[in-house]
């Protein structure tokens, strides 16, 4: 915001606030199944970033900057559950396949910037999307991505605007070490089943199959191939 008009809110600020509020309202819904996201929001560890269109590279540099800061912050203070969410203003009419294509386009662009900036790939995960231990990596930290959009088939993923939520992989490993992961996972699955009448068929534990299949929320078959290559490949 221009310092000369700090007491005024411009159109861009209003739009950003509208995008961010749409996500917080979605997470606050009583039937929203992800209790981890609710915990992050309630503890003010759900950071939201407003961007233009999912199909545009316009905000990729600023998004990557925020991911690097988020990774650095976690390295300095790994306590609590947290998520970094990017809410895009559009497009609002993408079907699940088109959303998936646009999502991977953005993720490839962000990963390329990580490589150009000399960021190391988290050695605890694989950069090969066909590997059961695959995760994305930004700023040396592994991330699991949850895609959400208006035309998602699963209710939990059906947000007013296209959204990418970046979850630090290490926090799930900490939950496992503290023997809290299975309890949290069971609670999420139970709430998801109550919401949609069935458990999301794409959900799996890390190490059982590549998590890349879960990112977009679209149900895919065994022949699905991830359109991603790490910048180091």
One Martini backbone bead per residue (centre of mass of N, CA, C, O) as a GRO file, in nm:
protein
  233
    1UNK     BB    1   0.098   0.034   0.021
    2UNK     BB    2   0.079   0.357   0.009
    3UNK     BB    3   0.213   0.574   0.240
    4UNK     BB    4   0.029   0.828   0.166
    5UNK     BB    5  -0.234   0.601   0.197
    6UNK     BB    6  -0.259   0.426   0.477
    7UNK     BB    7  -0.580   0.507   0.541
    8UNK     BB    8  -0.629   0.342   0.277
    9UNK     BB    9  -0.825   0.127   0.062
   10UNK     BB   10  -0.768  -0.045  -0.209
   11UNK     BB   11  -0.872  -0.256  -0.450
   12UNK     BB   12  -0.645  -0.469  -0.411
   13UNK     BB   13  -0.686  -0.507  -0.103
   14UNK     BB   14  -0.978  -0.603  -0.117
   15UNK     BB   15  -0.925  -0.850  -0.295
   16UNK     BB   16  -0.725  -0.995  -0.111
   17UNK     BB   17  -0.918  -1.017   0.132
   18UNK     BB   18  -1.132  -1.186  -0.013
   19UNK     BB   19  -0.958  -1.432  -0.071
   20UNK     BB   20  -0.865  -1.496   0.218
   21UNK     BB   21  -1.149  -1.516   0.351
   22UNK     BB   22  -1.253  -1.757   0.185
   23UNK     BB   23  -1.062  -1.963   0.322
   24UNK     BB   24  -1.122  -1.923   0.625
   25UNK     BB   25  -1.422  -1.997   0.597
   26UNK     BB   26  -1.377  -2.284   0.494
   27UNK     BB   27  -1.213  -2.390   0.743
   28UNK     BB   28  -1.443  -2.302   0.962
   29UNK     BB   29  -1.616  -2.507   0.894
   30UNK     BB   30  -1.765  -2.759   1.067
   31UNK     BB   31  -1.721  -2.983   0.813
   32UNK     BB   32  -1.430  -2.953   0.796
   33UNK     BB   33  -1.191  -3.214   0.806
   34UNK     BB   34  -0.919  -3.052   0.857
   35UNK     BB   35  -0.771  -3.026   1.165
   36UNK     BB   36  -0.496  -2.907   1.092
   37UNK     BB   37  -0.597  -2.643   0.961
   38UNK     BB   38  -0.751  -2.545   1.207
   39UNK     BB   39  -0.506  -2.527   1.391
   40UNK     BB   40  -0.347  -2.323   1.220
   41UNK     BB   41  -0.561  -2.099   1.230
   42UNK     BB   42  -0.595  -2.075   1.546
   43UNK     BB   43  -0.259  -2.024   1.569
   44UNK     BB   44  -0.161  -1.841   1.328
   45UNK     BB   45  -0.033  -2.075   1.091
   46UNK     BB   46  -0.204  -1.953   0.846
   47UNK     BB   47  -0.075  -1.858   0.551
   48UNK     BB   48  -0.172  -1.598   0.324
   49UNK     BB   49  -0.180  -1.559  -0.046
   50UNK     BB   50  -0.237  -1.338  -0.295
   51UNK     BB   51  -0.339  -1.394  -0.640
   52UNK     BB   52  -0.401  -1.424  -0.942
   53UNK     BB   53  -0.364  -1.655  -1.179
   54UNK     BB   54  -0.312  -1.991  -1.220
   55UNK     BB   55  -0.243  -1.942  -1.546
   56UNK     BB   56  -0.018  -1.750  -1.421
   57UNK     BB   57   0.323  -1.607  -1.365
   58UNK     BB   58   0.301  -1.329  -1.218
   59UNK     BB   59   0.343  -1.452  -0.893
   60UNK     BB   60   0.588  -1.653  -0.864
   61UNK     BB   61   0.807  -1.491  -0.717
   62UNK     BB   62   0.644  -1.417  -0.461
   63UNK     BB   63   0.577  -1.706  -0.382
   64UNK     BB   64   0.868  -1.805  -0.354
   65UNK     BB   65   0.956  -1.607  -0.141
   66UNK     BB   66   0.752  -1.714   0.074
   67UNK     BB   67   0.860  -2.005   0.084
   68UNK     BB   68   1.142  -1.935   0.187
   69UNK     BB   69   1.046  -1.799   0.447
   70UNK     BB   70   0.887  -2.042   0.558
   71UNK     BB   71   1.127  -2.235   0.577
   72UNK     BB   72   1.300  -2.061   0.764
   73UNK     BB   73   1.099  -2.041   0.997
   74UNK     BB   74   1.086  -2.347   1.054
   75UNK     BB   75   1.387  -2.388   1.122
   76UNK     BB   76   1.362  -2.190   1.377
   77UNK     BB   77   1.035  -2.294   1.417
   78UNK     BB   78   0.881  -2.623   1.445
   79UNK     BB   79   0.626  -2.554   1.579
   80UNK     BB   80   0.353  -2.679   1.501
   81UNK     BB   81   0.093  -2.628   1.281
   82UNK     BB   82   0.135  -2.556   0.923
   83UNK     BB   83   0.043  -2.322   0.649
   84UNK     BB   84   0.066  -2.239   0.293
   85UNK     BB   85  -0.149  -2.014   0.111
   86UNK     BB   86  -0.276  -1.984  -0.227
   87UNK     BB   87  -0.493  -1.735  -0.365
   88UNK     BB   88  -0.680  -1.721  -0.654
   89UNK     BB   89  -0.887  -1.533  -0.869
   90UNK     BB   90  -0.824  -1.756  -1.096
   91UNK     BB   91  -1.005  -1.955  -1.248
   92UNK     BB   92  -1.361  -2.068  -1.204
   93UNK     BB   93  -1.398  -2.298  -1.468
   94UNK     BB   94  -1.228  -2.533  -1.389
   95UNK     BB   95  -1.175  -2.837  -1.424
   96UNK     BB   96  -1.000  -3.092  -1.295
   97UNK     BB   97  -0.796  -3.117  -1.530
   98UNK     BB   98  -0.731  -2.814  -1.569
   99UNK     BB   99  -0.634  -2.767  -1.284
  100UNK     BB  100  -0.404  -2.970  -1.283
  101UNK     BB  101  -0.241  -2.836  -1.511
  102UNK     BB  102  -0.208  -2.558  -1.373
  103UNK     BB  103  -0.075  -2.652  -1.114
  104UNK     BB  104   0.183  -2.783  -1.247
  105UNK     BB  105   0.280  -2.526  -1.379
  106UNK     BB  106   0.336  -2.375  -1.115
  107UNK     BB  107   0.523  -2.588  -0.982
  108UNK     BB  108   0.741  -2.582  -1.197
  109UNK     BB  109   0.809  -2.283  -1.169
  110UNK     BB  110   0.889  -2.289  -0.868
  111UNK     BB  111   1.110  -2.507  -0.894
  112UNK     BB  112   1.291  -2.348  -1.088
  113UNK     BB  113   1.351  -2.117  -0.888
  114UNK     BB  114   1.492  -2.291  -0.684
  115UNK     BB  115   1.724  -2.373  -0.874
  116UNK     BB  116   1.828  -2.088  -0.958
  117UNK     BB  117   1.881  -2.024  -0.633
  118UNK     BB  118   2.027  -2.284  -0.504
  119UNK     BB  119   1.833  -2.483  -0.381
  120UNK     BB  120   1.802  -2.749  -0.194
  121UNK     BB  121   1.706  -3.068  -0.188
  122UNK     BB  122   1.543  -3.254   0.012
  123UNK     BB  123   1.696  -3.551   0.136
  124UNK     BB  124   1.425  -3.698   0.261
  125UNK     BB  125   1.342  -3.689  -0.044
  126UNK     BB  126   1.204  -3.722  -0.361
  127UNK     BB  127   1.217  -3.591  -0.709
  128UNK     BB  128   1.047  -3.841  -0.798
  129UNK     BB  129   0.709  -3.880  -0.883
  130UNK     BB  130   0.729  -4.215  -0.883
  131UNK     BB  131   0.807  -4.203  -0.595
  132UNK     BB  132   0.695  -4.279  -0.275
  133UNK     BB  133   0.906  -4.027  -0.163
  134UNK     BB  134   0.771  -3.788  -0.276
  135UNK     BB  135   0.852  -3.431  -0.293
  136UNK     BB  136   0.855  -3.118  -0.261
  137UNK     BB  137   1.097  -2.831  -0.286
  138UNK     BB  138   1.161  -2.546  -0.058
  139UNK     BB  139   1.427  -2.426   0.091
  140UNK     BB  140   1.495  -2.739   0.186
  141UNK     BB  141   1.181  -2.815   0.198
  142UNK     BB  142   0.927  -3.027   0.228
  143UNK     BB  143   0.618  -3.069   0.024
  144UNK     BB  144   0.265  -3.076   0.049
  145UNK     BB  145  -0.003  -3.056  -0.186
  146UNK     BB  146  -0.321  -2.873  -0.193
  147UNK     BB  147  -0.586  -2.875  -0.408
  148UNK     BB  148  -0.826  -2.605  -0.480
  149UNK     BB  149  -1.174  -2.568  -0.609
  150UNK     BB  150  -1.493  -2.508  -0.738
  151UNK     BB  151  -1.488  -2.814  -0.915
  152UNK     BB  152  -1.462  -3.011  -0.702
  153UNK     BB  153  -1.564  -3.331  -0.595
  154UNK     BB  154  -1.467  -3.256  -0.319
  155UNK     BB  155  -1.578  -3.067  -0.064
  156UNK     BB  156  -1.306  -2.987   0.079
  157UNK     BB  157  -1.195  -2.873  -0.221
  158UNK     BB  158  -1.441  -2.655  -0.245
  159UNK     BB  159  -1.356  -2.353  -0.343
  160UNK     BB  160  -1.406  -2.032  -0.458
  161UNK     BB  161  -1.090  -2.057  -0.515
  162UNK     BB  162  -0.800  -2.110  -0.627
  163UNK     BB  163  -0.584  -2.342  -0.437
  164UNK     BB  164  -0.263  -2.360  -0.260
  165UNK     BB  165  -0.135  -2.595  -0.023
  166UNK     BB  166   0.151  -2.583   0.191
  167UNK     BB  167   0.299  -2.869   0.344
  168UNK     BB  168   0.507  -2.974   0.577
  169UNK     BB  169   0.658  -3.277   0.596
  170UNK     BB  170   0.801  -3.272   0.879
  171UNK     BB  171   0.540  -3.254   1.056
  172UNK     BB  172   0.455  -3.551   1.002
  173UNK     BB  173   0.710  -3.681   1.125
  174UNK     BB  174   0.665  -3.567   1.408
  175UNK     BB  175   0.393  -3.705   1.456
  176UNK     BB  176   0.505  -3.990   1.438
  177UNK     BB  177   0.714  -3.963   1.671
  178UNK     BB  178   0.457  -3.878   1.869
  179UNK     BB  179   0.205  -4.060   1.801
  180UNK     BB  180  -0.024  -3.863   1.619
  181UNK     BB  181  -0.090  -3.929   1.320
  182UNK     BB  182  -0.314  -4.152   1.319
  183UNK     BB  183  -0.524  -3.986   1.473
  184UNK     BB  184  -0.544  -3.753   1.274
  185UNK     BB  185  -0.612  -3.918   1.021
  186UNK     BB  186  -0.873  -4.052   1.130
  187UNK     BB  187  -1.029  -3.788   1.174
  188UNK     BB  188  -1.026  -3.693   0.877
  189UNK     BB  189  -1.159  -3.942   0.747
  190UNK     BB  190  -1.421  -3.934   0.908
  191UNK     BB  191  -1.510  -3.644   0.822
  192UNK     BB  192  -1.503  -3.700   0.514
  193UNK     BB  193  -1.719  -3.921   0.516
  194UNK     BB  194  -1.947  -3.747   0.637
  195UNK     BB  195  -1.948  -3.537   0.400
  196UNK     BB  196  -1.940  -3.762   0.129
  197UNK     BB  197  -1.981  -4.087   0.209
  198UNK     BB  198  -1.662  -4.106   0.159
  199UNK     BB  199  -1.345  -4.193   0.099
  200UNK     BB  200  -1.074  -4.082  -0.034
  201UNK     BB  201  -0.914  -4.273  -0.281
  202UNK     BB  202  -0.626  -4.097  -0.289
  203UNK     BB  203  -0.543  -4.173  -0.016
  204UNK     BB  204  -0.213  -4.185   0.143
  205UNK     BB  205   0.079  -4.287   0.257
  206UNK     BB  206   0.387  -4.215   0.300
  207UNK     BB  207   0.548  -4.472   0.089
  208UNK     BB  208   0.320  -4.620  -0.081
  209UNK     BB  209   0.283  -4.363  -0.272
  210UNK     BB  210   0.269  -4.110  -0.466
  211UNK     BB  211   0.162  -3.786  -0.374
  212UNK     BB  212   0.104  -3.656  -0.657
  213UNK     BB  213  -0.188  -3.790  -0.689
  214UNK     BB  214  -0.321  -3.583  -0.457
  215UNK     BB  215  -0.299  -3.274  -0.517
  216UNK     BB  216  -0.566  -3.206  -0.700
  217UNK     BB  217  -0.816  -3.432  -0.631
  218UNK     BB  218  -0.810  -3.617  -0.861
  219UNK     BB  219  -0.916  -3.904  -1.001
  220UNK     BB  220  -0.677  -4.160  -1.068
  221UNK     BB  221  -0.503  -4.385  -1.237
  222UNK     BB  222  -0.240  -4.605  -1.284
  223UNK     BB  223  -0.155  -4.441  -1.567
  224UNK     BB  224  -0.065  -4.199  -1.429
  225UNK     BB  225   0.131  -3.899  -1.504
  226UNK     BB  226   0.360  -3.685  -1.392
  227UNK     BB  227   0.419  -3.330  -1.491
  228UNK     BB  228   0.725  -3.368  -1.345
  229UNK     BB  229   1.047  -3.195  -1.296
  230UNK     BB  230   1.321  -3.150  -1.155
  231UNK     BB  231   1.576  -2.913  -1.189
  232UNK     BB  232   1.805  -3.147  -1.150
  233UNK     BB  233   1.720  -3.347  -1.404
   0.00000   0.00000   0.00000
